[in-house]
C-alpha cells in the first residue's frame, strides 16, 4: 500500500508545502445550490498588489480541489471503491478552470506584461512557471486518458505528481513573482493589467465559472482531506 499525505502518494513523497497548505479554512457548503453562497477561505500576502487578488483567490479554490484529489486517491490507495466518474469531474475542473481560465490569464496578461516591460535578463522565474504550466497540462491529459483506461495505481501516481507540482507552482508565484510585480510594472501598467484580467474574466463566464466553482466545492465536500487526518 502507498502511504498518503506528508509521506507517500503513489510511491512519491509529497512536498511539505502541500501538507502545510491543506485544509484551507474548511470546505464551503453548497446546500443552497447558490454559487453566491460559497465562502472560500482567503489567504493574504500583504505585498501582493490588489490587481492580483483574483489570481490568489483562484489559487485558493484550486488548492481546495487538489486537496480533494488527495482524498480521492487516498481512498483508491487504501483499496476502497470510488466513483470512477468523479475522476472526470476532477479533470474537467483542472482543464477548464485551472488551465483554460486561470493559467490563460496568467500567461496572456500578467506574464506578458512583465516580459514586455523587463529585459530578458530580468525575466526571472517566468520561463520556469510557463514550463510548469505545460507539464501540468500534460498531467491533466494523462488523468483524462485514465478516465477511459482505468489503472488505479497510475491514477494515484499521476495525481500525486499533479498535486505536488501545482502546489509548488503556487508557492513560487505567491511568495516569489507576485510580490515583485510593483517593482517590475508601473502603477498604470498594473491598472491596465487588472482591466485586461477583468475583460478575460467576463469572457470566462461563458464557460460557466460559477458552475466550476460549485463543482470544486462538491468535490471538496465529498473527498475531504487534511494531513491531521492521516
C-alpha positions as a LaTeX table, in Angstrom:
\begin{tabular}{lrrr}
\hline
Residue & $x$ (\AA) & $y$ (\AA) & $z$ (\AA) \\
\hline
Unk1 & 0.00 & 0.00 & 0.00 \\
Unk2 & 1.18 & 3.51 & $-0.79$ \\
Unk3 & 1.20 & 5.87 & 2.16 \\
Unk4 & $-0.57$ & 9.17 & 1.63 \\
Unk5 & $-0.30$ & 12.73 & 2.97 \\
Unk6 & 3.11 & 14.05 & 4.03 \\
Unk7 & 4.52 & 10.61 & 3.45 \\
Unk8 & 3.79 & 8.77 & 0.21 \\
Unk9 & 1.26 & 9.03 & $-2.57$ \\
Unk10 & 1.66 & 6.61 & $-5.43$ \\
Unk11 & 5.25 & 5.95 & $-4.45$ \\
Unk12 & 6.07 & 9.66 & $-4.32$ \\
Unk13 & 6.80 & 11.93 & $-1.39$ \\
Unk14 & 4.53 & 14.97 & $-1.36$ \\
Unk15 & 6.36 & 18.18 & $-0.54$ \\
Unk16 & 5.82 & 19.75 & 2.86 \\
Unk17 & 4.27 & 22.70 & 1.07 \\
Unk18 & 1.34 & 20.57 & 0.03 \\
Unk19 & 0.83 & 19.45 & 3.61 \\
Unk20 & 1.10 & 22.91 & 5.09 \\
Unk21 & $-1.44$ & 24.35 & 2.66 \\
Unk22 & $-4.04$ & 21.63 & 3.13 \\
Unk23 & $-7.44$ & 22.30 & 4.67 \\
Unk24 & $-7.60$ & 25.98 & 3.80 \\
Unk25 & $-10.11$ & 27.03 & 6.39 \\
Unk26 & $-12.70$ & 24.34 & 5.78 \\
Unk27 & $-14.92$ & 23.24 & 2.93 \\
Unk28 & $-17.54$ & 25.66 & 1.63 \\
Unk29 & $-21.09$ & 24.34 & 1.82 \\
Unk30 & $-23.35$ & 24.21 & $-1.22$ \\
Unk31 & $-26.66$ & 23.27 & 0.36 \\
Unk32 & $-28.42$ & 26.29 & $-1.09$ \\
Unk33 & $-27.24$ & 25.50 & $-4.60$ \\
Unk34 & $-26.44$ & 29.19 & $-4.97$ \\
Unk35 & $-22.87$ & 29.86 & $-6.05$ \\
Unk36 & $-23.08$ & 33.26 & $-4.37$ \\
Unk37 & $-23.37$ & 31.43 & $-1.05$ \\
Unk38 & $-19.99$ & 29.74 & $-1.39$ \\
Unk39 & $-17.44$ & 31.11 & 1.03 \\
Unk40 & $-13.90$ & 30.25 & 0.06 \\
Unk41 & $-11.12$ & 30.55 & 2.64 \\
Unk42 & $-8.87$ & 33.51 & 1.96 \\
Unk43 & $-5.12$ & 33.94 & 2.12 \\
Unk44 & $-3.43$ & 37.28 & 2.03 \\
Unk45 & 0.12 & 38.31 & 1.29 \\
Unk46 & 0.31 & 41.99 & 2.12 \\
Unk47 & 2.91 & 42.76 & $-0.52$ \\
Unk48 & 0.87 & 41.39 & $-3.44$ \\
Unk49 & $-0.82$ & 44.18 & $-5.46$ \\
Unk50 & $-4.60$ & 44.18 & $-5.45$ \\
Unk51 & $-4.68$ & 43.61 & $-9.21$ \\
Unk52 & $-3.51$ & 40.05 & $-8.48$ \\
Unk53 & $-6.10$ & 39.34 & $-5.78$ \\
Unk54 & $-8.25$ & 37.43 & $-8.27$ \\
Unk55 & $-5.39$ & 35.08 & $-9.10$ \\
Unk56 & $-4.71$ & 34.49 & $-5.40$ \\
Unk57 & $-8.38$ & 33.70 & $-4.78$ \\
Unk58 & $-8.35$ & 31.24 & $-7.68$ \\
Unk59 & $-5.26$ & 29.62 & $-6.17$ \\
Unk60 & $-7.28$ & 29.05 & $-3.01$ \\
Unk61 & $-10.07$ & 27.34 & $-4.94$ \\
Unk62 & $-7.60$ & 25.27 & $-6.96$ \\
Unk63 & $-5.85$ & 24.17 & $-3.75$ \\
Unk64 & $-9.20$ & 23.12 & $-2.33$ \\
Unk65 & $-9.63$ & 20.78 & $-5.31$ \\
Unk66 & $-6.07$ & 19.44 & $-5.17$ \\
Unk67 & $-6.76$ & 18.60 & $-1.51$ \\
Unk68 & $-9.91$ & 16.78 & $-2.61$ \\
Unk69 & $-7.88$ & 14.89 & $-5.22$ \\
Unk70 & $-5.55$ & 13.71 & $-2.46$ \\
Unk71 & $-8.62$ & 12.50 & $-0.57$ \\
Unk72 & $-9.86$ & 10.70 & $-3.67$ \\
Unk73 & $-6.62$ & 8.87 & $-4.40$ \\
Unk74 & $-6.14$ & 8.09 & $-0.70$ \\
Unk75 & $-9.31$ & 6.01 & $-0.91$ \\
Unk76 & $-8.02$ & 4.28 & $-4.04$ \\
Unk77 & $-4.67$ & 3.64 & $-2.40$ \\
Unk78 & $-6.34$ & 2.03 & 0.62 \\
Unk79 & $-8.37$ & $-0.29$ & $-1.53$ \\
Unk80 & $-11.73$ & 1.44 & $-1.20$ \\
Unk81 & $-14.14$ & 1.65 & $-4.09$ \\
Unk82 & $-14.51$ & 5.12 & $-5.57$ \\
Unk83 & $-16.76$ & 6.60 & $-8.19$ \\
Unk84 & $-14.56$ & 6.44 & $-11.25$ \\
Unk85 & $-16.72$ & 9.06 & $-12.95$ \\
Unk86 & $-15.51$ & 11.56 & $-10.37$ \\
Unk87 & $-12.05$ & 11.45 & $-11.90$ \\
Unk88 & $-13.61$ & 13.04 & $-14.97$ \\
Unk89 & $-15.04$ & 15.78 & $-12.75$ \\
Unk90 & $-11.56$ & 16.48 & $-11.40$ \\
Unk91 & $-10.04$ & 16.67 & $-14.87$ \\
Unk92 & $-12.89$ & 18.89 & $-16.09$ \\
Unk93 & $-12.23$ & 21.34 & $-13.27$ \\
Unk94 & $-8.47$ & 21.31 & $-13.80$ \\
Unk95 & $-8.73$ & 21.67 & $-17.56$ \\
Unk96 & $-11.48$ & 24.32 & $-17.69$ \\
Unk97 & $-10.97$ & 26.35 & $-14.51$ \\
Unk98 & $-7.30$ & 25.96 & $-13.74$ \\
Unk99 & $-5.76$ & 25.77 & $-17.22$ \\
Unk100 & $-8.10$ & 27.45 & $-19.72$ \\
Unk101 & $-9.22$ & 30.05 & $-17.19$ \\
Unk102 & $-6.55$ & 30.72 & $-14.58$ \\
Unk103 & $-3.38$ & 29.81 & $-16.48$ \\
Unk104 & $-4.59$ & 31.69 & $-19.55$ \\
Unk105 & $-4.96$ & 34.91 & $-17.55$ \\
Unk106 & $-1.51$ & 34.47 & $-16.06$ \\
Unk107 & 0.18 & 33.78 & $-19.38$ \\
Unk108 & $-1.61$ & 36.21 & $-21.69$ \\
Unk109 & $-1.93$ & 39.12 & $-19.25$ \\
Unk110 & 0.34 & 39.01 & $-16.18$ \\
Unk111 & 3.35 & 37.14 & $-17.54$ \\
Unk112 & 3.10 & 39.04 & $-20.81$ \\
Unk113 & 3.05 & 42.40 & $-19.01$ \\
Unk114 & 6.17 & 41.54 & $-17.02$ \\
Unk115 & 8.02 & 40.11 & $-20.04$ \\
Unk116 & 7.17 & 43.14 & $-22.19$ \\
Unk117 & 8.42 & 45.59 & $-19.58$ \\
Unk118 & 11.64 & 43.94 & $-18.44$ \\
Unk119 & 14.81 & 42.89 & $-20.28$ \\
Unk120 & 15.38 & 39.15 & $-20.81$ \\
Unk121 & 17.95 & 39.11 & $-18.01$ \\
Unk122 & 15.20 & 40.19 & $-15.59$ \\
Unk123 & 12.53 & 37.70 & $-16.64$ \\
Unk124 & 13.33 & 35.64 & $-13.57$ \\
Unk125 & 11.19 & 32.58 & $-12.98$ \\
Unk126 & 8.52 & 33.28 & $-15.61$ \\
Unk127 & 10.01 & 30.81 & $-18.15$ \\
Unk128 & 10.08 & 28.20 & $-15.37$ \\
Unk129 & 6.44 & 28.90 & $-14.49$ \\
Unk130 & 5.40 & 28.66 & $-18.15$ \\
Unk131 & 7.19 & 25.32 & $-18.38$ \\
Unk132 & 5.32 & 24.13 & $-15.30$ \\
Unk133 & 2.01 & 25.13 & $-16.90$ \\
Unk134 & 2.91 & 22.90 & $-19.83$ \\
Unk135 & 3.79 & 19.99 & $-17.55$ \\
Unk136 & 0.55 & 20.47 & $-15.61$ \\
Unk137 & $-1.40$ & 20.28 & $-18.89$ \\
Unk138 & 0.34 & 17.01 & $-19.71$ \\
Unk139 & $-0.58$ & 15.55 & $-16.31$ \\
Unk140 & $-4.21$ & 16.63 & $-16.73$ \\
Unk141 & $-4.24$ & 14.92 & $-20.14$ \\
Unk142 & $-2.84$ & 11.75 & $-18.57$ \\
Unk143 & $-5.56$ & 11.74 & $-15.92$ \\
Unk144 & $-8.14$ & 12.39 & $-18.63$ \\
Unk145 & $-6.88$ & 9.37 & $-20.57$ \\
Unk146 & $-7.05$ & 7.25 & $-17.43$ \\
Unk147 & $-10.77$ & 8.07 & $-17.15$ \\
Unk148 & $-11.30$ & 5.75 & $-20.10$ \\
Unk149 & $-8.46$ & 3.31 & $-19.40$ \\
Unk150 & $-8.58$ & 2.90 & $-15.63$ \\
Unk151 & $-5.35$ & 1.94 & $-13.89$ \\
Unk152 & $-5.72$ & 2.59 & $-10.17$ \\
Unk153 & $-2.05$ & 2.91 & $-9.30$ \\
Unk154 & $-1.35$ & 5.10 & $-12.33$ \\
Unk155 & $-4.21$ & 7.37 & $-11.25$ \\
Unk156 & $-2.63$ & 7.64 & $-7.78$ \\
Unk157 & 0.86 & 8.30 & $-9.13$ \\
Unk158 & $-0.26$ & 10.87 & $-11.70$ \\
Unk159 & $-2.48$ & 12.66 & $-9.19$ \\
Unk160 & 0.45 & 12.87 & $-6.75$ \\
Unk161 & 2.65 & 14.43 & $-9.41$ \\
Unk162 & $-0.05$ & 16.94 & $-10.34$ \\
Unk163 & $-0.75$ & 17.97 & $-6.74$ \\
Unk164 & 2.90 & 18.33 & $-5.82$ \\
Unk165 & 3.77 & 20.32 & $-8.95$ \\
Unk166 & 0.76 & 22.63 & $-8.77$ \\
Unk167 & 1.19 & 23.44 & $-5.09$ \\
Unk168 & 4.91 & 24.14 & $-5.51$ \\
Unk169 & 3.99 & 26.28 & $-8.53$ \\
Unk170 & 1.52 & 28.32 & $-6.49$ \\
Unk171 & 4.14 & 28.93 & $-3.79$ \\
Unk172 & 6.63 & 30.14 & $-6.37$ \\
Unk173 & 4.09 & 32.61 & $-7.72$ \\
Unk174 & 2.67 & 33.91 & $-4.44$ \\
Unk175 & 5.93 & 34.06 & $-2.50$ \\
Unk176 & 8.22 & 34.98 & $-5.38$ \\
Unk177 & 6.74 & 36.53 & $-8.51$ \\
Unk178 & 3.53 & 38.21 & $-7.32$ \\
Unk179 & 5.14 & 40.41 & $-4.63$ \\
Unk180 & 7.73 & 41.55 & $-7.21$ \\
Unk181 & 5.08 & 42.91 & $-9.60$ \\
Unk182 & 5.20 & 46.50 & $-8.28$ \\
Unk183 & 8.95 & 46.53 & $-8.90$ \\
Unk184 & 8.51 & 45.39 & $-12.49$ \\
Unk185 & 5.40 & 47.32 & $-13.51$ \\
Unk186 & 4.29 & 50.92 & $-13.03$ \\
Unk187 & 1.00 & 51.75 & $-11.30$ \\
Unk188 & $-0.54$ & 52.49 & $-14.73$ \\
Unk189 & 0.71 & 49.17 & $-16.09$ \\
Unk190 & $-0.69$ & 47.32 & $-13.08$ \\
Unk191 & $-4.06$ & 49.01 & $-13.56$ \\
Unk192 & $-4.09$ & 48.15 & $-17.26$ \\
Unk193 & $-3.24$ & 44.55 & $-16.38$ \\
Unk194 & $-6.12$ & 44.50 & $-13.90$ \\
Unk195 & $-8.52$ & 45.79 & $-16.54$ \\
Unk196 & $-7.42$ & 43.18 & $-19.05$ \\
Unk197 & $-7.90$ & 40.44 & $-16.46$ \\
Unk198 & $-11.42$ & 41.72 & $-15.78$ \\
Unk199 & $-12.18$ & 41.53 & $-19.50$ \\
Unk200 & $-10.94$ & 37.95 & $-19.63$ \\
Unk201 & $-12.99$ & 37.20 & $-16.52$ \\
Unk202 & $-16.13$ & 38.35 & $-18.32$ \\
Unk203 & $-15.28$ & 36.12 & $-21.26$ \\
Unk204 & $-14.65$ & 33.20 & $-18.92$ \\
Unk205 & $-18.21$ & 33.49 & $-17.64$ \\
Unk206 & $-19.31$ & 31.93 & $-20.93$ \\
Unk207 & $-17.62$ & 28.74 & $-19.69$ \\
Unk208 & $-19.72$ & 28.98 & $-16.54$ \\
Unk209 & $-17.09$ & 29.72 & $-13.95$ \\
Unk210 & $-19.72$ & 29.65 & $-11.23$ \\
Unk211 & $-20.64$ & 26.07 & $-12.09$ \\
Unk212 & $-16.99$ & 25.07 & $-11.94$ \\
Unk213 & $-16.58$ & 26.66 & $-8.52$ \\
Unk214 & $-19.68$ & 24.82 & $-7.36$ \\
Unk215 & $-18.13$ & 21.60 & $-8.69$ \\
Unk216 & $-14.97$ & 22.43 & $-6.72$ \\
Unk217 & $-16.98$ & 22.75 & $-3.52$ \\
Unk218 & $-18.84$ & 19.50 & $-4.17$ \\
Unk219 & $-15.60$ & 17.57 & $-4.74$ \\
Unk220 & $-14.03$ & 19.08 & $-1.63$ \\
Unk221 & $-17.05$ & 18.09 & 0.44 \\
Unk222 & $-17.17$ & 14.56 & $-0.97$ \\
Unk223 & $-13.44$ & 13.89 & $-0.59$ \\
Unk224 & $-12.22$ & 15.80 & 2.48 \\
Unk225 & $-8.54$ & 15.54 & 3.29 \\
Unk226 & $-6.14$ & 17.08 & 5.75 \\
Unk227 & $-2.69$ & 15.99 & 6.98 \\
Unk228 & $-4.08$ & 15.82 & 10.52 \\
Unk229 & $-6.48$ & 13.05 & 9.45 \\
Unk230 & $-3.71$ & 10.78 & 8.22 \\
\hline
\end{tabular}
